[in-house]
Amino acid sequence: MPEIPQWASQALSGVYDPCCREKGISVVEMGLVRSVEVTGEKARVELLLTSGWCPFAARVLTEVRDRIQEQPGIREAEVEVVWDEAWTVDRLSPRAARMLRFLPAPAQVPDREAYIREELR
């Protein structure tokens, strides 16, 4: 996974996928920001979506563009959705994964019933 410049991570830490806003999980923590490249005064941001059917994609793209464009030295920002790579839960930050509590696939749990009882405690 490409490194995201610190300034871009900070700028985007207040941008939320609407589905995770109430949990305070930013697009950075969701792993939706694939890359940020700057050439001169123009920034190019690549985003992944959790689903190609996301009804909020346009809003997220606009907010990402606006936040990047507000940064010193950036006059123009272009945001593009990347379709050649699928978003997976592996992209979540450790904090986001804990907050969303993704469970392993049933086949990965040796004693599924015991696991479920433990999770319900």
N, C-alpha and C positions, 0 to 999 in steps of 0.2 A: 504494500500500500504506500503510495507516495506521501512524503512528508508535507504537511500543510504549514505554510509560514505562520509563525506565532501571531503576527499582527492580524492575519486573516482569521485564525482561530478565535482570537479575542473579539474581532469585529462580528463574527458570526455566532458567538456564544449566546447572544440574545435573540437568535432567530429560531423559531420552533416549528416543527411539523405540527399542524393543528391537532393531530391525534395525540401528541405527547406534551402539549403546552401545559396542561394541568399538572403534569408530573415534573415540569421544569427540565425536560430533557431536550437539549438543543439539537440542531441539525448536525453540529460537530460531534456531539456525544452519540448520536444515532449512527454516525459513520456515513452520512449522506454526502459529505463533501469528499469527492474523489481527488481533486487537484485544484490548485490555484497557481497560475503562472502570470507573471507580469513582464510585459515588454514595453519599455518606455513608460508612458502614462496610461497604458491600457492593461486591464486585468482580464483574464479568462478563467472562469470557474467551471469545473465539471461536477455535476451532481448525479447521484444515483437516487432512484425512488424506491421506496419499500414495495411499491406496486405500480405497474404501468397504468392502473385504473385509478390512481390517486386523484380525487376530485379537487384537492387543494394544491396541486402542482404549480399552477400559474401563480398563486399567491406566494408560495415559498420561493419560486424563482425570482419574482419581483422584489421580495424583501431581501434576498441574498444580494441581488444586483445593487439595490439601494445602499445596503450596508457597506459593501465593498467600495462602491463609488464615492462614499463619504470619507474614505481614508485619505490621509495626506499623500500627495503625489499621484493619485489615481484620478484621471479625468473621465475615463470611460470604463465600464465593466460589461462583460458579456457572460451570460450564464447559459450553460447548455446541459441538457439531460443526456446522460450517456446510456446507450442501450446495449452496448457490447459486453457489459458486465452486470450481473445480477447482484442486488443487495442481499446480504445474508446476515444473520444474527452475529456472525463472527466479527462484523464491523462495529458492533456496539462497544462503547467504552465499558469498563468494568462496572462503573456506577450505574449506567443505563441498564445493563444486563441485570444487575441486582434489583433495580426498581421495577423492571418489566417482568422479572421472574420467569424467563423462558424455561420451560421444562424440557428435558431430553426426550428424544423420540422413544416411544414405548419399547421398541426392540433393543434400545440401549440400556434398559433397566432390567437387571436380572430377575428381581422379584417385584413386579409391578405393583401388586397389592400392598406389599410392605412399604414401598416407596410412597404410594399415595397416602397411606395412613400417616407416615412420617411428615409429609408435606402439609397435611391437614392439622397437625398439632399446633 
